Amino acid sequence: MAETQLKSMIAPAYLAQFSCLGPACPDTCCYGWRIPVEHETYLRLQSLPDKELKPLIKKALHRGSGKSGSRDFGFLSVSTEDHARCELLDGEGLCSLHKKCGEQMLPDVCAAYPRATKSVAGVLEQFASPSCPEIARLIIENEHALQLQQLQLPTRASTIASIPAAIASPEMEQVRAFFLAILAATEVPLWQRLALQLLIAESLQQTVDQFDAASGAVLLDDITALLLDWQQQLQNGQALAALQGWQRHEQLHIKTLAAASRVRADLHFNRPRYLELITEALQALGAGQPEAEVDEAVLCRTFAATALSAEVEQWLGRILLNHAHTGYFPLQGQVVQDVQQLCMAYLLLRFWLVGLTAARQRQLAAKEVIELVYLFYRTSIHQENYLPSCMAGFQQAGLVKPEHWLLLLPD
């Protein structure tokens, strides 16, 4: 039987305050998902003798395509219809399986969400996804939410992602620490932190691409020297000075984000509220009509005239830092791609937030930003092709190289 244990691990301060809101959650995670069920749990659920749960499990539990012993041996089907909930969710908004049988009977995904635990060189780290409304709230409302601590937190051995030594190599640990430190440097405007990461990633990618597995020590020396050079440029102000006069290319910015926004027409959003929000934002920016009717000049003027508050930028900075911490960022072999994806998340969120600010003709309150953030991340989980489709829209608009992305970032 799966056993959740308290383990010592590195984690952000917000996890010390987190607990599931249950029926008080504004948007339960128990609908719109297809939950993979590991082999052991599948067999336990099938043979569960409880008379009340048995018909519910029979209706919800299905054999999947996974092989014997796999983590996707079966699945719990949850209807993709709007607001259709898990069969195991009771009338009070609580999981009847958890309530009657305990947490140990839950599939791994249900037991772990929204937490993600990874092991890096034997050290455990746990962060959580802001697709959970409560996690989004904790990150946004507390300026110290991302302070790292050593905490005793729950996890299952089967849910811990082990980062291979080839990825979490000594040289990439240096890179990872350097990139996270830049992203956490709140004294620097957020767009400049991202721009610096693009520039550093481009220079690093060339080194990583030339890596020969037989000469790891040489690669480590090369990366150490490169990061030292960038650190010196940051300390003497040269790196930031190069960004001071950088201006956003408004037409390319609008063209790119409009292209990414059009993917909504090809997807079914099982959170219709997200579609409502981005439609409200686009209409306020003058881009709610078909592409042929969009006046890019009007859209550019509206966007340029609507500034986000410094507070909202700080909230976005914490969300992006959490995003980077949750996975292993940036991955060896795709340094530039990982930074571009982080920039894309920033550009999309900023685009929608500017549109909502224009629509409501005032600065957004924390609860409004929280709603957009958790729906954005939840959509990216439910619709696996959502963010890749947005990225494809960026690339079709000509954003291929890091220097192209630099044209979009300045605020």
C-alpha positions as CSV (number, residue, x, y, z in Angstrom):
1,M,0.0,0.0,0.0
2,A,1.3,3.5,-0.9
3,E,2.6,5.3,2.1
4,T,3.1,9.0,2.5
5,Q,6.0,10.0,4.8
6,L,7.3,13.2,6.1
7,K,10.8,13.8,4.8
8,S,13.3,16.6,5.2
9,M,13.7,18.7,2.0
10,I,14.4,22.1,0.5
11,A,11.2,23.9,-0.1
12,P,9.7,27.4,-0.4
13,A,8.2,29.0,2.7
14,Y,4.7,28.9,1.2
15,L,4.6,25.1,1.6
16,A,4.8,25.5,5.3
17,Q,1.4,27.3,5.2
18,F,-0.3,25.2,2.5
19,S,-3.2,22.9,3.1
20,C,-6.0,21.9,0.7
21,L,-9.1,24.0,0.9
22,G,-11.3,21.1,0.1
23,P,-14.9,22.2,-0.5
24,A,-13.9,25.9,0.1
25,C,-11.7,25.9,-3.0
26,P,-13.0,28.3,-5.7
27,D,-12.2,25.7,-8.4
28,T,-11.8,22.1,-7.3
29,C,-9.1,20.1,-9.0
30,C,-11.5,17.1,-9.1
31,Y,-12.9,17.7,-12.6
32,G,-11.5,17.9,-16.1
33,W,-8.7,15.5,-15.5
34,R,-7.9,12.0,-16.7
35,I,-6.0,10.6,-13.6
36,P,-3.4,7.9,-14.3
37,V,-3.6,5.1,-11.8
38,E,-0.6,3.0,-11.0
39,H,-0.9,-0.8,-11.2
40,E,-0.8,-1.5,-7.4
41,T,-3.5,1.1,-6.7
42,Y,-5.6,-0.1,-9.6
43,L,-5.7,-3.6,-8.1
44,R,-6.5,-2.3,-4.6
45,L,-9.4,-0.2,-5.9
46,Q,-10.8,-3.0,-8.0
47,S,-10.9,-5.3,-5.0
48,L,-12.2,-2.7,-2.5
49,P,-15.1,-4.3,-0.5
50,D,-16.9,-1.1,0.5
51,K,-20.5,-1.3,-0.7
52,E,-20.9,2.4,-1.2
53,L,-17.6,3.0,-3.0
54,K,-17.7,-0.1,-5.2
55,P,-20.2,1.1,-7.8
56,L,-18.5,4.5,-7.9
57,I,-15.2,2.9,-8.6
58,K,-16.6,0.6,-11.1
59,K,-17.9,3.6,-13.0
60,A,-14.8,5.7,-12.8
61,L,-11.9,3.2,-12.9
62,H,-10.8,1.9,-16.3
63,R,-8.0,-0.2,-17.7
64,G,-5.4,2.0,-19.4
65,S,-2.7,1.2,-22.0
66,G,0.1,0.8,-19.4
67,K,1.9,-2.4,-18.9
68,S,1.9,-4.5,-15.8
69,G,3.6,-2.6,-12.9
70,S,3.4,0.7,-14.8
71,R,2.3,4.0,-13.3
72,D,-0.4,4.4,-16.0
73,F,-1.8,0.9,-15.8
74,G,-5.3,2.3,-15.4
75,F,-7.0,5.7,-15.1
76,L,-9.9,7.4,-13.3
77,S,-12.0,9.0,-16.0
78,V,-13.3,12.5,-15.3
79,S,-15.7,13.9,-17.8
80,T,-14.3,16.8,-19.8
81,E,-17.8,18.5,-19.8
82,D,-17.8,21.8,-18.1
83,H,-18.0,21.4,-14.3
84,A,-18.5,17.6,-14.5
85,R,-16.7,16.3,-11.4
86,C,-14.9,13.1,-10.4
87,E,-17.3,10.2,-9.6
88,L,-15.6,9.9,-6.2
89,L,-16.3,13.5,-5.1
90,D,-19.3,13.6,-2.7
91,G,-22.0,16.2,-2.4
92,E,-19.9,18.2,0.2
93,G,-17.0,18.6,-2.3
94,L,-14.8,16.0,-0.5
95,C,-13.2,12.8,-1.9
96,S,-15.3,9.9,-0.7
97,L,-12.4,7.5,-1.2
98,H,-10.1,9.7,1.0
99,K,-12.8,10.2,3.6
100,K,-13.6,6.5,4.0
101,C,-10.3,4.8,3.3
102,G,-7.6,7.3,4.0
103,E,-5.0,9.1,1.9
104,Q,-3.1,5.9,1.4
105,M,-5.8,4.6,-0.9
106,L,-5.5,7.5,-3.4
107,P,-3.6,7.2,-6.7
108,D,-0.2,8.9,-6.6
109,V,-1.4,11.9,-8.7
110,C,-4.3,12.6,-6.3
111,A,-2.0,12.2,-3.2
112,A,0.8,14.5,-4.6
113,Y,-1.1,17.3,-6.3
114,P,-0.2,20.2,-6.4
115,R,3.2,19.3,-5.0
116,A,6.1,18.1,-7.1
117,T,9.1,16.5,-5.4
118,K,12.4,15.9,-7.1
119,S,15.7,14.4,-6.0
120,V,18.8,16.3,-7.2
121,A,22.1,14.6,-6.3
122,G,20.3,12.9,-3.3
123,V,18.8,16.2,-2.0
124,L,15.0,16.4,-2.0
125,E,13.3,19.5,-3.2
126,Q,9.5,20.2,-3.2
127,F,7.6,23.0,-4.9
128,A,4.0,23.2,-6.0
129,S,2.0,24.3,-9.1
130,P,0.1,27.6,-9.1
131,S,-2.6,25.7,-11.1
132,C,-3.9,25.2,-7.5
133,P,-5.7,28.5,-6.5
134,E,-4.4,28.3,-2.9
135,I,-0.8,27.9,-4.1
136,A,-1.2,30.9,-6.5
137,R,-2.6,32.9,-3.6
138,L,0.2,32.0,-1.3
139,I,2.9,32.9,-3.8
140,I,1.2,36.2,-4.9
141,E,0.2,37.5,-1.5
142,N,3.4,36.9,0.4
143,E,6.6,38.6,-0.8
144,H,8.7,36.0,1.2
145,A,6.8,33.0,-0.3
146,L,9.8,31.8,-2.3
147,Q,12.3,31.9,0.5
148,L,13.9,28.5,0.7
149,Q,13.8,26.5,3.9
150,Q,14.5,23.0,5.2
151,L,11.1,21.6,5.9
152,Q,9.5,18.3,6.9
153,L,7.0,17.7,4.1
154,P,4.8,14.8,3.0
155,T,5.7,12.7,0.0
156,R,5.5,9.2,-1.4
157,A,8.7,7.5,-2.6
158,S,6.8,6.6,-5.9
159,T,6.2,10.3,-6.7
160,I,9.7,11.6,-6.3
161,A,11.3,12.5,-9.6
162,S,14.9,11.6,-9.7
163,I,17.0,14.0,-11.9
164,P,19.6,11.9,-13.7
165,A,23.2,12.6,-13.0
166,A,23.8,13.4,-16.7
167,I,21.3,16.3,-16.4
168,A,22.1,17.4,-12.8
169,S,25.8,17.4,-13.6
170,P,28.3,19.7,-11.6
171,E,28.4,22.1,-14.5
172,M,24.6,22.3,-14.9
173,E,24.2,22.8,-11.1
174,Q,26.4,25.9,-11.5
175,V,24.2,27.1,-14.4
176,R,21.0,26.3,-12.5
177,A,22.1,28.2,-9.4
178,F,23.2,31.2,-11.5
179,F,19.9,31.4,-13.5
180,L,17.8,31.0,-10.4
181,A,19.8,33.8,-8.6
182,I,19.2,36.2,-11.6
183,L,15.5,35.4,-11.6
184,A,15.3,36.0,-7.9
185,A,17.1,39.4,-8.1
186,T,14.0,41.6,-7.4
187,E,16.1,44.8,-7.5
188,V,16.3,44.4,-11.3
189,P,13.1,44.8,-13.4
190,L,11.6,41.5,-14.4
191,W,11.9,42.0,-18.1
192,Q,15.7,42.7,-17.7
193,R,16.1,39.5,-15.6
194,L,14.6,37.5,-18.4
195,A,16.6,39.4,-21.1
196,L,19.8,38.6,-19.2
197,Q,18.9,35.0,-19.1
198,L,18.3,34.9,-22.9
199,L,21.7,36.5,-23.5
200,I,23.5,34.1,-21.1
201,A,21.6,31.1,-22.4
202,E,22.7,31.8,-26.0
203,S,26.4,31.9,-25.0
204,L,26.0,28.8,-22.8
205,Q,24.1,26.9,-25.5
206,Q,27.2,27.1,-27.8
207,T,29.3,25.6,-25.0
208,V,26.8,22.8,-24.2
209,D,26.4,21.9,-27.8
210,Q,30.1,21.3,-28.2
211,F,30.2,19.1,-25.2
212,D,32.0,15.8,-25.6
213,A,31.1,13.2,-22.9
214,A,34.7,12.2,-22.7
215,S,35.9,15.7,-21.8
216,G,33.5,16.6,-19.0
217,A,36.2,18.4,-17.0
218,V,36.9,20.7,-20.0
219,L,33.2,21.6,-20.2
220,L,33.1,22.3,-16.5
221,D,36.1,24.7,-16.8
222,D,34.5,26.4,-19.8
223,I,31.2,26.9,-18.1
224,T,32.8,28.1,-14.9
225,A,34.8,30.7,-16.9
226,L,31.8,31.8,-18.8
227,L,29.6,32.3,-15.7
228,L,32.4,34.1,-14.0
229,D,32.6,36.5,-16.9
230,W,28.9,37.2,-16.8
231,Q,29.0,37.6,-13.0
232,Q,31.7,40.3,-13.5
233,Q,29.6,42.0,-16.1
234,L,26.7,42.1,-13.7
235,Q,28.8,43.4,-10.9
236,N,30.4,46.2,-12.9
237,G,27.1,47.1,-14.5
238,Q,28.1,46.3,-18.1
239,A,25.4,43.7,-18.5
240,L,22.5,45.9,-17.3
241,A,23.9,49.0,-19.1
242,A,23.5,47.1,-22.4
243,L,19.8,46.8,-21.7
244,Q,19.1,50.3,-20.6
245,G,18.3,51.7,-24.1
246,W,16.4,48.6,-25.3
247,Q,13.0,49.3,-26.6
248,R,10.1,46.9,-27.3
249,H,9.3,46.4,-30.9
250,E,5.6,47.1,-30.6
251,Q,4.3,45.7,-33.9
252,L,6.2,42.5,-33.6
253,H,5.1,42.2,-29.9
254,I,1.4,42.6,-30.8
255,K,1.7,40.4,-33.9
256,T,3.3,37.6,-31.9
257,L,0.9,37.7,-29.0
258,A,-2.1,38.0,-31.3
259,A,-0.9,34.9,-33.1
260,A,-0.6,33.0,-29.8
261,S,-4.0,34.1,-28.7
262,R,-5.6,32.7,-31.9
263,V,-4.9,29.1,-30.7
264,R,-7.9,29.4,-28.4
265,A,-10.2,28.9,-31.4
266,D,-8.8,25.4,-31.9
267,L,-9.0,24.1,-28.3
268,H,-11.7,23.1,-25.9
269,F,-11.2,24.8,-22.6
270,N,-12.8,22.8,-19.8
271,R,-12.3,25.9,-17.7
272,P,-14.6,28.3,-19.6
273,R,-13.7,31.0,-17.2
274,Y,-10.2,31.2,-18.6
275,L,-11.6,31.7,-22.1
276,E,-13.9,34.4,-20.7
277,L,-10.9,36.2,-19.2
278,I,-8.7,36.2,-22.2
279,T,-11.7,37.2,-24.4
280,E,-12.3,40.1,-22.1
281,A,-8.7,41.1,-22.3
282,L,-8.6,40.9,-26.1
283,Q,-11.7,42.9,-26.6
284,A,-10.4,45.7,-24.4
285,L,-7.2,45.7,-26.5
286,G,-9.2,45.8,-29.7
287,A,-8.2,42.4,-30.8
288,G,-11.4,40.5,-30.0
289,Q,-12.5,40.5,-33.7
290,P,-11.3,38.1,-36.5
291,E,-7.7,38.7,-37.5
292,A,-8.6,40.6,-40.7
293,E,-10.5,43.2,-38.7
294,V,-7.8,43.9,-36.1
295,D,-6.3,47.3,-36.2
296,E,-2.8,46.7,-35.0
297,A,-2.1,50.4,-34.6
298,V,-5.0,50.8,-32.2
299,L,-4.0,47.6,-30.4
300,C,-0.4,48.9,-30.0
301,R,-1.6,52.3,-28.6
302,T,-3.9,50.6,-26.1
303,F,-1.3,48.2,-24.9
304,A,1.4,50.9,-24.6
305,A,-1.0,53.2,-22.7
306,T,-1.9,50.5,-20.1
307,A,0.9,49.9,-17.6
308,L,0.9,47.2,-15.0
309,S,1.7,48.3,-11.4
310,A,5.1,47.5,-9.9
311,E,3.2,45.2,-7.5
312,V,1.8,43.1,-10.3
313,E,5.3,42.8,-11.8
314,Q,6.5,41.6,-8.5
315,W,3.8,39.0,-8.4
316,L,4.7,37.8,-11.8
317,G,8.3,37.6,-10.8
318,R,7.5,35.2,-8.0
319,I,5.3,33.1,-10.2
320,L,8.1,32.7,-12.8
321,L,10.7,31.9,-10.1
322,N,8.4,29.2,-8.7
323,H,7.9,27.9,-12.3
324,A,11.7,27.6,-12.7
325,H,12.2,26.0,-9.3
326,T,9.5,23.4,-9.9
327,G,11.3,21.7,-12.7
328,Y,15.1,21.4,-13.3
329,F,15.8,24.8,-15.0
330,P,17.5,25.1,-17.4
331,L,18.0,21.6,-18.7
332,Q,21.3,20.7,-20.3
333,G,20.9,20.6,-24.0
334,Q,18.0,22.9,-24.2
335,V,19.1,26.0,-22.2
336,V,17.9,28.5,-24.8
337,Q,14.6,26.7,-25.3
338,D,13.9,26.5,-21.5
339,V,14.5,30.3,-21.2
340,Q,12.3,31.0,-24.2
341,Q,9.5,29.0,-22.7
342,L,9.8,31.0,-19.4
343,C,9.7,34.2,-21.4
344,M,6.6,33.0,-23.3
345,A,4.8,32.4,-20.0
346,Y,5.7,35.9,-18.9
347,L,4.6,37.5,-22.2
348,L,1.3,35.7,-22.3
349,L,0.4,36.4,-18.7
350,R,1.5,40.1,-19.0
351,F,-0.6,40.4,-22.2
352,W,-3.8,39.1,-20.6
353,L,-3.2,41.2,-17.4
354,V,-2.7,44.4,-19.5
355,G,-5.9,43.6,-21.4
356,L,-7.8,43.0,-18.2
357,T,-6.4,46.2,-16.7
358,A,-7.6,48.1,-19.8
359,A,-11.0,46.4,-19.6
360,R,-11.6,47.3,-16.0
361,Q,-9.9,50.7,-16.2
362,R,-8.0,50.2,-13.0
363,Q,-5.1,48.3,-11.5
364,L,-6.0,44.7,-10.8
365,A,-6.5,43.4,-7.3
366,A,-4.5,40.4,-6.1
367,K,-7.6,38.1,-6.3
368,E,-8.0,39.0,-10.0
369,V,-4.4,38.2,-10.8
370,I,-4.6,34.9,-8.8
371,E,-7.6,33.8,-10.8
372,L,-5.8,34.4,-14.2
373,V,-2.6,32.7,-13.0
374,Y,-4.1,29.5,-11.7
375,L,-6.4,29.2,-14.8
376,F,-3.4,29.8,-17.1
377,Y,-1.4,27.0,-15.4
378,R,-4.4,24.7,-15.1
379,T,-5.1,25.1,-18.8
380,S,-1.5,24.3,-19.6
381,I,-1.9,21.0,-17.7
382,H,-5.3,20.1,-19.1
383,Q,-4.5,21.1,-22.6
384,E,-1.1,19.6,-23.2
385,N,-0.9,21.3,-26.7
386,Y,-1.8,24.7,-25.4
387,L,1.6,26.1,-24.6
388,P,3.3,24.3,-27.5
389,S,0.7,25.8,-29.8
390,C,1.4,29.3,-28.4
391,M,5.2,28.7,-28.9
392,A,4.5,27.6,-32.5
393,G,2.6,30.9,-33.0
394,F,5.7,32.8,-31.7
395,Q,8.0,30.9,-34.0
396,Q,5.7,31.5,-37.0
397,A,5.9,35.2,-36.3
398,G,9.7,35.0,-36.6
399,L,10.8,34.5,-33.0
400,V,13.6,31.9,-33.5
401,K,16.7,33.4,-32.0
402,P,17.2,34.9,-28.5
403,E,17.8,38.3,-30.0
404,H,14.3,38.2,-31.6
405,W,12.8,37.5,-28.1
406,L,14.6,40.5,-26.7
407,L,12.5,42.7,-29.0
408,L,9.4,41.7,-27.0
409,L,10.5,41.9,-23.4
410,P,10.9,45.6,-22.5
411,D,8.0,47.0,-20.6
